[in-house]
Amino acid sequence: MGRILMIIAAVVVGFFLLSWILGLLGTLLKWALIIGLVVLVVGAVTRFTRGRSRA
């Protein structure tokens, strides 16, 4: 009985850790996408304004 409870407890703790890690990865991916979008927008605006000043 004790061994079964220990296995169940380990599985529950494993699920908690897995959800925490997946949440962390999701947050990192979200910030990477936001930063990438900002970099693309700044690059496009810079390219657009630089092209306008030459003409």
C-alpha positions in Angstrom: 0.0 0.0 0.0 2.8 2.4 0.9 4.6 1.7 -2.4 1.5 2.5 -4.4 1.0 5.8 -2.6 4.6 6.7 -3.2 4.2 6.0 -6.9 1.0 8.0 -7.1 2.7 10.9 -5.2 5.6 10.8 -7.6 3.3 10.9 -10.6 1.4 13.9 -9.2 4.7 15.7 -8.5 5.8 14.9 -12.0 2.7 16.4 -13.5 3.2 19.5 -11.5 6.7 19.9 -12.7 5.7 19.2 -16.3 3.0 21.8 -16.2 5.5 24.3 -14.7 8.1 23.6 -17.4 5.5 23.8 -20.2 4.3 27.1 -18.8 7.8 28.5 -18.6 8.5 27.4 -22.2 5.2 29.0 -23.4 6.2 32.3 -21.7 9.6 32.2 -23.3 8.2 31.5 -26.7 5.6 34.3 -26.3 8.4 36.9 -25.4 10.6 35.6 -28.2 7.7 36.2 -30.7 7.0 39.6 -29.3 10.7 40.7 -29.5 11.0 39.2 -33.0 7.9 41.1 -34.2 9.3 44.4 -32.7 12.7 43.8 -34.5 10.9 43.1 -37.8 8.8 46.3 -37.5 11.7 48.4 -36.6 13.7 47.0 -39.5 10.9 47.6 -41.9 10.4 51.2 -40.7 14.1 51.9 -40.9 14.3 50.5 -44.4 11.2 52.5 -45.5 12.5 55.8 -44.1 16.0 55.3 -45.4 14.7 54.6 -48.9 12.6 57.7 -48.7 15.4 60.0 -47.7 17.6 59.0 -50.7 14.9 59.8 -53.3 
